[in-house]
Amino acid sequence: MATHATELGATLRAWRDRVSPAAVGLPSGRARRAKGLRREELAELAGISVDYVVRLEQGRFTTPSAQVVAALARALQLRNAERDHLFRLARLVPPAEGEISDHIPPGIHRVLNRLGDVAVAVFAADWQLIWWNRGWAALLGDPSATPQALRSFARDSFPIDGDGPRLSQWPVTSLTRDEVEAAIVADLRRATGRFPNSSRLTNLIRVLTAGNQRFAKLWTAGAVGAHREDRKIVEHPTVGPIAVDCDVMIDGDAELKIVILTAAPDTEDETKLRLALLSGISGP
């Protein structure tokens, strides 16, 4: 297994080799033997000495400053995930992200669109609903009539001033409510570490802490974690109560949460779920 020092050096060499001179505005030249950038070229682009690059790549220096790592990341044209990996290899905390993103990558869209009528929705890192499919609307009601800012699972879980749920048009009961509430708060605290500069997340926590005693109590506990699963009863107006399993998958640096609702196979609940999806009803 590679040591920490050799892993940092090997990663830098691999990323240097893949950057073409043309990509950084340098002439290619026929006499080049390097596959990508020369050490001298990387040093010049990053504003550091060639000897410094050599020592890093050979594992003789493993604690570059945050400024040096950031300069290397820019010179090597690293993506955010790669930049963060380089910071961690240097035993540094990656730069804090700004606002939470509502962007869903094309690859995730392709997967979601291939799930058919399975009830699925996507939430941002602060549990803001940002996408849902026809199956979700048929099972829980279409949330499009709800103002965008209020399409929040966190606000539904911790209502303020008697607000009713906004994400479902009919009653939904969690069978593990206490565990889910604690998991949502722990998940939001984890998000504050990932997005410490997000004004949207900061405002959400401020509003929930001031307006909901249960949230405030859980928040002071300081737990950090993630919400992964639940079991719910959906009181569907056409087919009656349906027991569904709720599974949460977290994707990528943006901390997108893909929530899938399914019924146990070969059960009455599965039959009801199919009928609900066929009913076409999506709310008032």
N, C-alpha and C positions, 0 to 999 in steps of 0.2 A: 504494500500500500504506500502511495506517495506521501511524503511528509508535507507539513504545511508549507515549508520553504520551497520545495520542488514543485508543489502544485501551483503556487503563485507564479513562479518563473515559467513553468510549462504553459500555463494559461496565457500569459503575456506573449510568449513566443508564438503560440498558435494563432492568437488574434492578430499579431503583427504580420504573420505570413499570409493572412487572408485579405489584407487591405491592399488593393492595387495602387500603384503610384498615381494613376490617372484619377482615382477616386478622391485624392487629396490635392489634386492640381499639380503633380510632379510629372516630369517626362518619363516615359517607360524606358526607352533605350534598349538596344539589342544586346549590349554587353552585360546586362543584369543577370546575376546568378540567384539572387534572392527571389523567392516566390512572391513576396509581398513587399513590405517596407523594409529598408535597411535599418539597423539600429540607429545609425546617425540621423536618418530621416525622422524616425519616431522621436528621438531626443529633441530635434529641432522643432518639430510640431508641438511637442509637449512643453517646451521651454525648460528642459533639464539637460544635464550633461550626459554624454554617451557612456561614461564610466558608471553613472548611476543606473542607466538602463541595463548595462552588462551585469552589474551586481544583483539587480532585481531578477533578471532572467536566470542567473546562475545560482540563485538561492542564497547568496551571501549577504543579502539585505532584505528583510521581510517586514519592516515597519515604516513604509512610506507615509507621509502626512496625507491628510484629506485633500489638501490642495494639489499635491502631486498625483494622487489617484484620480481626482476629477480631471486634471489636465490629460492624463493618459487615456481616460475614457473618451474624452472629446477627440483626441488625436486618432484613436482607434475606431471612432464612429460607433461606439457601443450602443446597443439598445438599452432601455431602462433596466430590464432584468439582468443583462450582462454587467452593466455598470454597478448595480447593487451587489452582484456576485463578486466583482473585483474589490469592492469596499470590504466585503466580509472576509475575503482571502487576506486582506491587509489588516484584519482585526479592527476594522472601523465600522461605525454605524452608517448605513446608507443614507443619502440625503432624504430628508422628509418630503413627502409628496404634498402637493397643494390641495386643491379641492377634489372631493370624491368625484369619480367619473361615472357617467351614465352610459358610456359607450359600450356597445356589445360587439365584439370582434366578428368579422364575417364567418370565421370557422364555427363559432358558437351558434350563430344564426343558422348555418347549414345543418348542424346537429339538431337544433330545436325544430326546424321545419320538417325533419325526417321522423319526428316522434309521432306524427299523425295526430289523432284526437286525444292523446294522453294529456291530462290536465297539467300544464306546466306554466310557470311564470319565472321571471328573472327580477331579482332585487339588487339594488346597489349595496355598497358596503354599509350604509346607514339604514338598511332595510326599507328603502324607498322603492316602491314598485315601478319598474321601468319598461316591462314587456310582459304580455300574456298571450295565450293562444285561444282558439275557439273552445277547446275543451275546458280550459280554466273558466271562461265566461259561462259556459253551459252548466258547470258544476256549482259555481259560487255566485254567479251573476256578473254582468259586465261592469267593471269599475270605471269605465270611461266617463261616466257622468260625475264622478267624484273629482273635485279640484286636484290637480296634480300634486300640490304640496301636501295634501292630506291622504295620499295613497301610501300610507306608511304602516308597515306591520308593527313597528315599535309603538306608534301612537294608538293603533288598535289594541295592542296588548296592555297599554297603560293609558287608558282614557283620561281626559282632562275635562273638568266641569260637566261631567255627565255625557260627554260625546259618545255616540254609538259607533259601532264598527263601520269602517268605510270600504274595506276591501271585499266584503261579502254582502250580498243583497238580502241574505236570509241567515238565520242563526247557525253558528258554528261553535261547537264545544270542544275544547282540548281535554283529552283524558289524562294528560300529564301537565296540567296548567302550571303548578308551582315550579316544576323543573324547567318548563319552557320559558317562563318569565325570568328565572335566574339565568338561563342560557342566553336569552336576548340581551340582558344587561351586560353579561360577561363578554358577549360578542361586540357590543358597542364600545366597551372599554378597550377591547383589543383593537378596534378600528381607530381609536384615538391615538394609539401608538403608531399605527400605519399611516394615518392622515392627521397629524397634529395641527396642521394649518388649515383644516377644512372649516370654514365658517358655517357651512350647512350642518355639519355634525355637531359643532360646538353649540349652535343655537338649539338643535334638537335636544341635546342633553340638558341644556339650561331650562328649556320649557318643560321637559318631563320631570326634572328634579323639583322645580317649583310647583308643578301642578298635580303631581301624583305621588302620594306618600309611599306607596309600595315600591315605585321606582327609586325614590330617594333612599329608602332603606337598603335596597339591594345595591345601589350604586356605592354607598358608603362601605359596603363589605369589601370592595376592591377586587372581586374575582375577575379573572381573565380567561376567556374560553371561546367556544363557538357553538352555535345552535345547529344540531345535526339531524334531529328526527323528532317526530311527534305522532300521535294517533288522534284523529279528530272524528267527530260526528257532525255531518252536514245535514241540516234539516231542509232537504230539497222540496220545493213546493209541489212538484209534480209526482215524484216517485217515493217521497218519504225519506226517513233518516238513512244515511249511508255512512258506514264506518270506513274511513280511508286512512292509509298510512301516508305520512308526510316525510319525505326524505330531502335533505338539503345537501347539495354539492357546491363547493366553493371553487371558483375558477380564477386563476391568474392573479397578476399583481393588483388588478383593480378590485379584487375581493368580491367579484360578482357572485351572487347566491342563486343557484338554479334550484327551484323548489318544484318537486314532482309529487303529485297526489295520485295514489293508486289504491285499488281494493284487493284484498286477498283473493287469489285465484280460486275458481270453482266454488264461489260462495254466493249467497243471495246479494251481498253487498256489491260484488262484481257485476251481477246482472243489473242491479239498480243503477250502478254507475254507467253502464252502457246505455241504459234507457235514458238517463239524464242527458248524456251526450247526444242522443238521437232526438231528444225532445225539442232542441233548438231554442229553449227558453234561455234568456240571458239577463233577466232582471226587469224591473218595472220601467 
